[in-house]
Amino acid sequence: MIAILKKEFNSFFAAPIAYLVIGVFLLINGLFLWVFKDDFNILNAGFADINSFFYLTPWIFLFLIPAITMKSFADEFNSGTIEILKTRPITNWQIVLGKFWASLLLVIVALVPTLTYVYSVYQLGSPTGNLDFGSIIGSYIGLLFLAATYTAIGLFTSTLSKNQIVAFILGVFITFLLFYGFDAISNSFSNQRILIQKLGINEHFKSIARGVIDTRDILYFLSVTLFFLCITKNRLDHE
């Protein structure tokens, strides 16, 4: 698995994709949080917090992570290298997990520079350091779980087509459905609204982002991530 992880991770930086992903992620966040005069602008908020960042990032990830994962298996199937990969002395689980951790690690690398936002708001606070660190830590943990789930979904959709664009579109569609779809559906069922919302990713992300780490939220993310990794492995078994 480590060999696959290293190969995949290095391939991101051997091509422009890693720099493009990190650059686009930081650029979009930077523009909305510091430049554009909109509701997300931290300087216009009037109080020291970075809730805007934690609201925007799941939506940016919805497009960014499928863009990272779309080639994971689609490219292997299209070029025929998947057969060579499967003849090596590694299991299909190791292949799936190696690609999963490589993609997730790239997302984590993209998140690291955003810690400067925390430092900036820390300095801008009155008094200095007037921040809810519990909420911030919880939100970052929530983003990691969210990224893991999105990555597992993206890997699965990359096994559904040899075309990377199709894999990308399917990845965006499924992540959008799981992130926001249940919230939208719940509006039509007032009696079961809370139950339906809890089926979606957004409700569990918001729960963790409050700074309270609930085992039910962690189990939800782990279950969804493991489910998509399992069906990805199953697709690989039957190729």
CYANA upper distance limits for C-alpha pairs under 8 A (distance plus 0.5 A):
  1 MET  CA      5 LEU  CA      6.64
  1 MET  CA     90 ILE  CA      8.02
  1 MET  CA     94 GLN  CA      5.09
  1 MET  CA     95 ILE  CA      6.74
  1 MET  CA     97 LEU  CA      7.16
  1 MET  CA     98 GLY  CA      5.32
  2 ILE  CA      6 LYS  CA      6.61
  2 ILE  CA     98 GLY  CA      6.85
  3 ALA  CA      7 LYS  CA      6.61
  3 ALA  CA     98 GLY  CA      8.08
  4 ILE  CA      8 GLU  CA      6.51
  4 ILE  CA     94 GLN  CA      8.25
  4 ILE  CA     95 ILE  CA      6.90
  4 ILE  CA     98 GLY  CA      5.44
  4 ILE  CA     99 LYS  CA      7.08
  5 LEU  CA      9 PHE  CA      6.43
  5 LEU  CA     97 LEU  CA      8.45
  5 LEU  CA     98 GLY  CA      4.78
  5 LEU  CA     99 LYS  CA      6.31
  5 LEU  CA    100 PHE  CA      8.47
  5 LEU  CA    101 TRP  CA      6.93
  5 LEU  CA    102 ALA  CA      5.48
  6 LYS  CA     10 ASN  CA      6.38
  6 LYS  CA    102 ALA  CA      7.66
  7 LYS  CA     11 SER  CA      6.58
  8 GLU  CA     12 PHE  CA      7.05
  8 GLU  CA     98 GLY  CA      8.20
  8 GLU  CA     99 LYS  CA      6.77
  8 GLU  CA    102 ALA  CA      6.38
  8 GLU  CA    103 SER  CA      8.28
  9 PHE  CA     13 PHE  CA      7.52
  9 PHE  CA    102 ALA  CA      5.46
  9 PHE  CA    103 SER  CA      7.54
  9 PHE  CA    105 LEU  CA      8.30
  9 PHE  CA    106 LEU  CA      7.75
 10 ASN  CA     14 ALA  CA      6.55
 11 SER  CA     15 ALA  CA      6.84
 12 PHE  CA     16 PRO  CA      7.66
 12 PHE  CA     17 ILE  CA      6.19
 12 PHE  CA     18 ALA  CA      5.55
 13 PHE  CA     17 ILE  CA      7.35
 13 PHE  CA     18 ALA  CA      5.79
 13 PHE  CA     19 TYR  CA      7.53
 16 PRO  CA     20 LEU  CA      6.41
 17 ILE  CA     21 VAL  CA      6.43
 17 ILE  CA     68 ILE  CA      8.05
 18 ALA  CA     22 ILE  CA      6.65
 18 ALA  CA    106 LEU  CA      7.65
 19 TYR  CA     23 GLY  CA      6.29
 20 LEU  CA     24 VAL  CA      6.37
 21 VAL  CA     25 PHE  CA      6.54
 21 VAL  CA     64 LEU  CA      7.35
 21 VAL  CA     68 ILE  CA      8.12
 21 VAL  CA    110 ALA  CA      8.14
 22 ILE  CA     26 LEU  CA      6.66
 22 ILE  CA    107 VAL  CA      8.49
 22 ILE  CA    109 VAL  CA      8.30
 22 ILE  CA    110 ALA  CA      5.44
 23 GLY  CA     27 LEU  CA      6.39
 24 VAL  CA     28 ILE  CA      6.51
 25 PHE  CA     29 ASN  CA      6.79
 25 PHE  CA     60 ILE  CA      7.72
 25 PHE  CA     64 LEU  CA      8.12
 25 PHE  CA    110 ALA  CA      7.70
 26 LEU  CA     30 GLY  CA      6.26
 26 LEU  CA    110 ALA  CA      8.13
 26 LEU  CA    114 THR  CA      8.09
 27 LEU  CA     31 LEU  CA      6.54
 28 ILE  CA     32 PHE  CA      6.79
 29 ASN  CA     33 LEU  CA      6.31
 29 ASN  CA     53 PHE  CA      7.46
 29 ASN  CA     56 LEU  CA      7.97
 29 ASN  CA     57 THR  CA      8.14
 30 GLY  CA     34 TRP  CA      6.09
 30 GLY  CA     35 VAL  CA      7.42
 31 LEU  CA     35 VAL  CA      5.24
 31 LEU  CA     36 PHE  CA      6.25
 32 PHE  CA     36 PHE  CA      5.76
 32 PHE  CA     37 LYS  CA      8.42
 32 PHE  CA     38 ASP  CA      7.81
 32 PHE  CA     40 PHE  CA      6.49
 32 PHE  CA     41 ASN  CA      6.51
 33 LEU  CA     40 PHE  CA      6.03
 33 LEU  CA     41 ASN  CA      4.80
 33 LEU  CA     42 ILE  CA      5.98
 33 LEU  CA     43 LEU  CA      8.41
 33 LEU  CA     52 SER  CA      7.59
 33 LEU  CA     53 PHE  CA      7.51
 34 TRP  CA     41 ASN  CA      5.93
 34 TRP  CA     42 ILE  CA      6.72
 34 TRP  CA     43 LEU  CA      7.18
 35 VAL  CA     41 ASN  CA      7.52
 36 PHE  CA     41 ASN  CA      7.02
 37 LYS  CA     41 ASN  CA      6.59
 37 LYS  CA     44 ASN  CA      7.96
 39 ASP  CA     44 ASN  CA      8.22
 39 ASP  CA     45 ALA  CA      7.94
 40 PHE  CA     45 ALA  CA      8.18
 40 PHE  CA     52 SER  CA      5.70
 40 PHE  CA     53 PHE  CA      8.30
 41 ASN  CA     45 ALA  CA      6.92
 41 ASN  CA     52 SER  CA      8.02
 42 ILE  CA     46 GLY  CA      8.26
 42 ILE  CA     48 ALA  CA      8.09
 42 ILE  CA     49 ASP  CA      7.89
 42 ILE  CA     50 ILE  CA      7.33
 42 ILE  CA     52 SER  CA      7.82
 47 PHE  CA    125 GLY  CA      7.78
 48 ALA  CA    121 VAL  CA      6.25
 48 ALA  CA    122 TYR  CA      7.84
 48 ALA  CA    124 LEU  CA      7.33
 48 ALA  CA    125 GLY  CA      5.67
 48 ALA  CA    126 SER  CA      8.29
 48 ALA  CA    130 ASN  CA      7.53
 48 ALA  CA    131 LEU  CA      7.13
 49 ASP  CA    121 VAL  CA      7.00
 49 ASP  CA    131 LEU  CA      7.02
 49 ASP  CA    132 ASP  CA      8.18
 50 ILE  CA     54 PHE  CA      7.41
 50 ILE  CA    117 TYR  CA      7.97
 50 ILE  CA    118 VAL  CA      7.64
 50 ILE  CA    121 VAL  CA      7.82
 50 ILE  CA    136 ILE  CA      8.45
 51 ASN  CA     55 TYR  CA      6.68
 52 SER  CA     56 LEU  CA      6.62
 53 PHE  CA     57 THR  CA      6.46
 54 PHE  CA     58 PRO  CA      7.63
 54 PHE  CA    139 SER  CA      7.16
 54 PHE  CA    143 LEU  CA      8.41
 55 TYR  CA     59 TRP  CA      8.11
 56 LEU  CA     60 ILE  CA      6.85
 57 THR  CA     61 PHE  CA      6.43
 58 PRO  CA     62 LEU  CA      6.68
 58 PRO  CA    143 LEU  CA      7.83
 58 PRO  CA    146 LEU  CA      7.98
 59 TRP  CA     63 PHE  CA      7.72
 60 ILE  CA     64 LEU  CA      6.53
 61 PHE  CA     65 ILE  CA      5.87
 61 PHE  CA    147 ALA  CA      7.75
 61 PHE  CA    150 TYR  CA      8.26
 62 LEU  CA     66 PRO  CA      7.49
 62 LEU  CA    150 TYR  CA      7.79
 62 LEU  CA    172 VAL  CA      6.44
 62 LEU  CA    175 THR  CA      6.79
 62 LEU  CA    176 PHE  CA      7.18
 63 PHE  CA     67 ALA  CA      6.91
 63 PHE  CA    172 VAL  CA      6.44
 64 LEU  CA     68 ILE  CA      6.97
 65 ILE  CA     69 THR  CA      6.75
 65 ILE  CA    107 VAL  CA      8.09
 65 ILE  CA    147 ALA  CA      8.05
 65 ILE  CA    150 TYR  CA      7.04
 65 ILE  CA    151 THR  CA      6.70
 65 ILE  CA    154 GLY  CA      7.48
 66 PRO  CA     70 MET  CA      6.06
 66 PRO  CA    150 TYR  CA      7.99
 66 PRO  CA    151 THR  CA      7.68
 66 PRO  CA    154 GLY  CA      5.51
 66 PRO  CA    167 ALA  CA      8.26
 66 PRO  CA    168 PHE  CA      5.74
 66 PRO  CA    169 ILE  CA      8.43
 66 PRO  CA    171 GLY  CA      5.82
 66 PRO  CA    172 VAL  CA      6.73
 67 ALA  CA     71 LYS  CA      8.47
 67 ALA  CA    168 PHE  CA      6.42
 68 ILE  CA     72 SER  CA      8.48
 68 ILE  CA    103 SER  CA      7.16
 69 THR  CA    103 SER  CA      7.11
 69 THR  CA    151 THR  CA      7.27
 69 THR  CA    154 GLY  CA      5.80
 69 THR  CA    155 LEU  CA      6.14
 69 THR  CA    158 SER  CA      7.33
 69 THR  CA    168 PHE  CA      8.36
 70 MET  CA     74 ALA  CA      7.09
 70 MET  CA    154 GLY  CA      6.90
 70 MET  CA    155 LEU  CA      7.50
 70 MET  CA    157 THR  CA      7.85
 70 MET  CA    158 SER  CA      5.56
 70 MET  CA    164 GLN  CA      5.79
 70 MET  CA    165 ILE  CA      7.83
 70 MET  CA    167 ALA  CA      5.82
 70 MET  CA    168 PHE  CA      5.72
 70 MET  CA    171 GLY  CA      8.25
 71 LYS  CA     75 ASP  CA      5.44
 71 LYS  CA     76 GLU  CA      8.13
 71 LYS  CA    158 SER  CA      6.96
 71 LYS  CA    164 GLN  CA      6.12
 71 LYS  CA    167 ALA  CA      8.40
 72 SER  CA     76 GLU  CA      7.47
 72 SER  CA     99 LYS  CA      7.34
 72 SER  CA    155 LEU  CA      7.06
 72 SER  CA    158 SER  CA      6.79
 73 PHE  CA     77 PHE  CA      6.57
 73 PHE  CA     82 ILE  CA      8.22
 73 PHE  CA    155 LEU  CA      7.69
 73 PHE  CA    158 SER  CA      5.75
 73 PHE  CA    159 THR  CA      5.93
 73 PHE  CA    162 LYS  CA      8.30
 74 ALA  CA     78 ASN  CA      6.55
 74 ALA  CA    158 SER  CA      5.54
 74 ALA  CA    159 THR  CA      6.37
 74 ALA  CA    160 LEU  CA      8.10
 74 ALA  CA    161 SER  CA      6.38
 74 ALA  CA    162 LYS  CA      4.84
 74 ALA  CA    163 ASN  CA      6.56
 74 ALA  CA    164 GLN  CA      6.26
 74 ALA  CA    167 ALA  CA      7.71
 75 ASP  CA     79 SER  CA      6.53
 75 ASP  CA    162 LYS  CA      6.95
 75 ASP  CA    163 ASN  CA      8.13
 75 ASP  CA    164 GLN  CA      7.52
 76 GLU  CA     80 GLY  CA      6.28
 76 GLU  CA     81 THR  CA      5.55
 76 GLU  CA     82 ILE  CA      5.39
 77 PHE  CA     81 THR  CA      7.17
 77 PHE  CA     82 ILE  CA      6.23
 77 PHE  CA    162 LYS  CA      6.20
 78 ASN  CA    162 LYS  CA      5.54
 78 ASN  CA    163 ASN  CA      7.95
 80 GLY  CA     84 ILE  CA      8.14
 81 THR  CA     85 LEU  CA      6.70
 82 ILE  CA     86 LYS  CA      6.62
 83 GLU  CA     87 THR  CA      6.90
 84 ILE  CA     88 ARG  CA      7.37
 86 LYS  CA     90 ILE  CA      7.76
 86 LYS  CA     91 THR  CA      8.04
 86 LYS  CA     92 ASN  CA      7.66
 90 ILE  CA     94 GLN  CA      6.74
 90 ILE  CA     95 ILE  CA      7.66
 91 THR  CA     95 ILE  CA      7.03
 92 ASN  CA     96 VAL  CA      6.72
 92 ASN  CA    233 LYS  CA      6.78
 92 ASN  CA    236 LEU  CA      7.32
 92 ASN  CA    237 ASP  CA      7.58
 93 TRP  CA     97 LEU  CA      6.49
 93 TRP  CA    233 LYS  CA      6.69
 94 GLN  CA     98 GLY  CA      6.26
 95 ILE  CA     99 LYS  CA      6.79
 96 VAL  CA    100 PHE  CA      6.54
 96 VAL  CA    229 LEU  CA      7.65
 96 VAL  CA    232 THR  CA      7.79
 96 VAL  CA    233 LYS  CA      6.89
 97 LEU  CA    101 TRP  CA      6.53
 97 LEU  CA    229 LEU  CA      8.41
 98 GLY  CA    102 ALA  CA      6.67
 99 LYS  CA    103 SER  CA      6.70
 99 LYS  CA    155 LEU  CA      8.48
100 PHE  CA    104 LEU  CA      6.64
100 PHE  CA    151 THR  CA      7.11
100 PHE  CA    152 ALA  CA      7.14
100 PHE  CA    155 LEU  CA      7.62
101 TRP  CA    105 LEU  CA      6.33
102 ALA  CA    106 LEU  CA      6.95
103 SER  CA    107 VAL  CA      7.09
103 SER  CA    151 THR  CA      7.35
104 LEU  CA    108 ILE  CA      6.83
104 LEU  CA    147 ALA  CA      7.29
104 LEU  CA    148 ALA  CA      6.74
104 LEU  CA    151 THR  CA      6.96
105 LEU  CA    109 VAL  CA      6.71
106 LEU  CA    110 ALA  CA      6.83
107 VAL  CA    111 LEU  CA      6.83
107 VAL  CA    147 ALA  CA      7.70
108 ILE  CA    112 VAL  CA      6.85
108 ILE  CA    144 LEU  CA      8.05
109 VAL  CA    113 PRO  CA      8.21
110 ALA  CA    114 THR  CA      8.33
111 LEU  CA    115 LEU  CA      8.02
114 THR  CA    118 VAL  CA      7.78
115 LEU  CA    119 TYR  CA      7.01
116 THR  CA    120 SER  CA      6.50
117 TYR  CA    121 VAL  CA      6.65
118 VAL  CA    122 TYR  CA      6.45
119 TYR  CA    123 GLN  CA      6.77
120 SER  CA    124 LEU  CA      6.69
121 VAL  CA    125 GLY  CA      6.52
121 VAL  CA    131 LEU  CA      8.44
122 TYR  CA    128 THR  CA      6.57
122 TYR  CA    129 GLY  CA      5.13
122 TYR  CA    130 ASN  CA      7.07
122 TYR  CA    131 LEU  CA      6.90
123 GLN  CA    128 THR  CA      5.82
123 GLN  CA    129 GLY  CA      6.79
124 LEU  CA    128 THR  CA      6.91
124 LEU  CA    129 GLY  CA      8.48
125 GLY  CA    129 GLY  CA      6.35
125 GLY  CA    130 ASN  CA      5.83
125 GLY  CA    131 LEU  CA      7.84
126 SER  CA    130 ASN  CA      6.77
132 ASP  CA    136 ILE  CA      6.97
133 PHE  CA    137 ILE  CA      6.48
134 GLY  CA    138 GLY  CA      6.59
134 GLY  CA    210 ARG  CA      8.34
134 GLY  CA    211 GLY  CA      5.54
135 SER  CA    139 SER  CA      6.50
135 SER  CA    209 ALA  CA      6.32
135 SER  CA    210 ARG  CA      5.64
135 SER  CA    211 GLY  CA      4.62
135 SER  CA    212 VAL  CA      8.39
136 ILE  CA    140 TYR  CA      6.77
136 ILE  CA    209 ALA  CA      7.69
136 ILE  CA    211 GLY  CA      7.65
137 ILE  CA    141 ILE  CA      6.72
137 ILE  CA    209 ALA  CA      8.40
137 ILE  CA    211 GLY  CA      7.35
138 GLY  CA    142 GLY  CA      6.55
138 GLY  CA    208 ILE  CA      6.01
138 GLY  CA    209 ALA  CA      5.28
138 GLY  CA    210 ARG  CA      6.95
138 GLY  CA    211 GLY  CA      4.82
138 GLY  CA    212 VAL  CA      7.31
138 GLY  CA    213 ILE  CA      7.50
139 SER  CA    143 LEU  CA      6.66
139 SER  CA    205 PHE  CA      8.30
139 SER  CA    208 ILE  CA      6.85
139 SER  CA    209 ALA  CA      4.39
139 SER  CA    210 ARG  CA      7.57
139 SER  CA    211 GLY  CA      7.40
140 TYR  CA    144 LEU  CA      6.84
140 TYR  CA    209 ALA  CA      8.05
141 ILE  CA    145 PHE  CA      6.93
141 ILE  CA    208 ILE  CA      7.99
141 ILE  CA    209 ALA  CA      8.30
142 GLY  CA    146 LEU  CA      6.50
142 GLY  CA    205 PHE  CA      5.96
142 GLY  CA    206 LYS  CA      8.42
142 GLY  CA    208 ILE  CA      6.10
142 GLY  CA    209 ALA  CA      6.51
143 LEU  CA    147 ALA  CA      6.40
143 LEU  CA    205 PHE  CA      8.04
144 LEU  CA    148 ALA  CA      6.67
145 PHE  CA    149 THR  CA      6.78
145 PHE  CA    218 ILE  CA      8.28
145 PHE  CA    221 PHE  CA      6.64
145 PHE  CA    222 LEU  CA      8.28
146 LEU  CA    150 TYR  CA      6.68
146 LEU  CA    201 ILE  CA      8.17
146 LEU  CA    205 PHE  CA      7.61
146 LEU  CA    221 PHE  CA      7.75
147 ALA  CA    151 THR  CA      6.45
148 ALA  CA    152 ALA  CA      6.74
148 ALA  CA    225 THR  CA      7.08
149 THR  CA    153 ILE  CA      6.81
149 THR  CA    221 PHE  CA      6.97
149 THR  CA    222 LEU  CA      8.27
149 THR  CA    224 VAL  CA      7.02
149 THR  CA    225 THR  CA      5.17
150 TYR  CA    154 GLY  CA      6.58
150 TYR  CA    175 THR  CA      6.82
150 TYR  CA    225 THR  CA      8.42
151 THR  CA    155 LEU  CA      6.65
152 ALA  CA    156 PHE  CA      6.85
152 ALA  CA    225 THR  CA      6.07
152 ALA  CA    226 LEU  CA      8.20
152 ALA  CA    228 PHE  CA      6.01
152 ALA  CA    229 LEU  CA      6.12
153 ILE  CA    157 THR  CA      6.84
153 ILE  CA    171 GLY  CA      6.89
153 ILE  CA    174 ILE  CA      7.87
153 ILE  CA    175 THR  CA      7.48
153 ILE  CA    225 THR  CA      7.96
153 ILE  CA    228 PHE  CA      6.25
153 ILE  CA    229 LEU  CA      8.23
154 GLY  CA    158 SER  CA      6.69
154 GLY  CA    167 ALA  CA      8.17
154 GLY  CA    168 PHE  CA      8.01
154 GLY  CA    171 GLY  CA      5.53
155 LEU  CA    159 THR  CA      7.30
155 LEU  CA    229 LEU  CA      8.13
155 LEU  CA    232 THR  CA      7.29
156 PHE  CA    160 LEU  CA      7.53
156 PHE  CA    228 PHE  CA      6.73
156 PHE  CA    229 LEU  CA      7.48
156 PHE  CA    231 ILE  CA      7.47
156 PHE  CA    232 THR  CA      5.22
157 THR  CA    161 SER  CA      7.90
157 THR  CA    167 ALA  CA      5.72
157 THR  CA    168 PHE  CA      7.99
157 THR  CA    170 LEU  CA      6.52
157 THR  CA    171 GLY  CA      6.07
158 SER  CA    162 LYS  CA      8.10
158 SER  CA    164 GLN  CA      7.56
158 SER  CA    167 ALA  CA      5.33
158 SER  CA    168 PHE  CA      7.97
158 SER  CA    171 GLY  CA      8.33
159 THR  CA    167 ALA  CA      8.16
159 THR  CA    232 THR  CA      7.39
159 THR  CA    235 ARG  CA      7.25
159 THR  CA    236 LEU  CA      7.99
160 LEU  CA    167 ALA  CA      7.25
161 SER  CA    166 VAL  CA      7.05
161 SER  CA    167 ALA  CA      6.49
162 LYS  CA    167 ALA  CA      8.30
163 ASN  CA    167 ALA  CA      6.86
164 GLN  CA    168 PHE  CA      6.58
165 ILE  CA    169 ILE  CA      6.72
166 VAL  CA    170 LEU  CA      6.64
167 ALA  CA    171 GLY  CA      6.53
168 PHE  CA    172 VAL  CA      6.71
169 ILE  CA    173 PHE  CA      6.61
170 LEU  CA    174 ILE  CA      6.66
171 GLY  CA    175 THR  CA      6.61
172 VAL  CA    176 PHE  CA      6.42
173 PHE  CA    177 LEU  CA      6.59
174 ILE  CA    178 LEU  CA      6.70
175 THR  CA    179 PHE  CA      6.35
176 PHE  CA    180 TYR  CA      6.18
176 PHE  CA    181 GLY  CA      6.99
177 LEU  CA    181 GLY  CA      4.71
177 LEU  CA    182 PHE  CA      7.51
178 LEU  CA    182 PHE  CA      7.08
178 LEU  CA    199 LEU  CA      8.43
178 LEU  CA    200 GLY  CA      5.68
178 LEU  CA    201 ILE  CA      6.30
178 LEU  CA    202 ASN  CA      8.47
179 PHE  CA    183 ASP  CA      8.47
179 PHE  CA    200 GLY  CA      6.06
179 PHE  CA    201 ILE  CA      5.12
179 PHE  CA    202 ASN  CA      5.59
180 TYR  CA    184 ALA  CA      6.93
180 TYR  CA    200 GLY  CA      7.36
180 TYR  CA    201 ILE  CA      7.95
180 TYR  CA    202 ASN  CA      6.92
181 GLY  CA    185 ILE  CA      6.70
181 GLY  CA    200 GLY  CA      7.76
182 PHE  CA    186 SER  CA      6.44
182 PHE  CA    196 ILE  CA      6.58
182 PHE  CA    197 GLN  CA      5.97
182 PHE  CA    199 LEU  CA      7.12
182 PHE  CA    200 GLY  CA      5.78
183 ASP  CA    187 ASN  CA      7.37
183 ASP  CA    196 ILE  CA      7.83
183 ASP  CA    197 GLN  CA      5.71
183 ASP  CA    200 GLY  CA      7.47
183 ASP  CA    202 ASN  CA      8.33
184 ALA  CA    188 SER  CA      8.26
185 ILE  CA    189 PHE  CA      7.75
185 ILE  CA    196 ILE  CA      8.09
186 SER  CA    190 SER  CA      7.29
186 SER  CA    192 GLN  CA      7.64
186 SER  CA    193 ARG  CA      5.11
186 SER  CA    194 ILE  CA      7.89
186 SER  CA    196 ILE  CA      6.06
186 SER  CA    197 GLN  CA      6.62
187 ASN  CA    193 ARG  CA      7.05
188 SER  CA    193 ARG  CA      8.39
189 PHE  CA    193 ARG  CA      5.99
192 GLN  CA    196 ILE  CA      6.68
193 ARG  CA    197 GLN  CA      6.65
194 ILE  CA    198 LYS  CA      6.75
195 LEU  CA    199 LEU  CA      7.40
196 ILE  CA    200 GLY  CA      7.83
197 GLN  CA    202 ASN  CA      8.48
197 GLN  CA    203 GLU  CA      6.60
198 LYS  CA    203 GLU  CA      6.22
198 LYS  CA    204 HIS  CA      7.31
199 LEU  CA    203 GLU  CA      8.46
200 GLY  CA    204 HIS  CA      7.81
201 ILE  CA    205 PHE  CA      6.67
201 ILE  CA    221 PHE  CA      8.22
202 ASN  CA    206 LYS  CA      6.58
203 GLU  CA    207 SER  CA      6.76
204 HIS  CA    208 ILE  CA      6.89
204 HIS  CA    217 ASP  CA      5.78
204 HIS  CA    220 TYR  CA      8.14
205 PHE  CA    209 ALA  CA      6.56
205 PHE  CA    217 ASP  CA      8.13
206 LYS  CA    210 ARG  CA      6.94
207 SER  CA    211 GLY  CA      8.16
207 SER  CA    212 VAL  CA      7.42
207 SER  CA    213 ILE  CA      8.31
207 SER  CA    214 ASP  CA      8.31
207 SER  CA    217 ASP  CA      7.86
208 ILE  CA    212 VAL  CA      6.03
208 ILE  CA    213 ILE  CA      5.91
208 ILE  CA    214 ASP  CA      7.46
208 ILE  CA    217 ASP  CA      7.55
213 ILE  CA    217 ASP  CA      7.97
213 ILE  CA    218 ILE  CA      8.16
214 ASP  CA    218 ILE  CA      7.10
215 THR  CA    219 LEU  CA      6.46
216 ARG  CA    220 TYR  CA      6.61
217 ASP  CA    221 PHE  CA      6.92
218 ILE  CA    222 LEU  CA      6.63
219 LEU  CA    223 SER  CA      6.33
220 TYR  CA    224 VAL  CA      6.72
221 PHE  CA    225 THR  CA      6.53
222 LEU  CA    226 LEU  CA      6.44
223 SER  CA    227 PHE  CA      6.47
224 VAL  CA    228 PHE  CA      6.88
225 THR  CA    229 LEU  CA      6.74
226 LEU  CA    230 CYS  CA      6.51
227 PHE  CA    231 ILE  CA      6.88
228 PHE  CA    232 THR  CA      6.51
229 LEU  CA    233 LYS  CA      6.67
230 CYS  CA    234 ASN  CA      6.64
231 ILE  CA    235 ARG  CA      6.60
232 THR  CA    236 LEU  CA      6.81
233 LYS  CA    237 ASP  CA      6.71
234 ASN  CA    238 HIS  CA      7.05
235 ARG  CA    239 GLU  CA      6.91
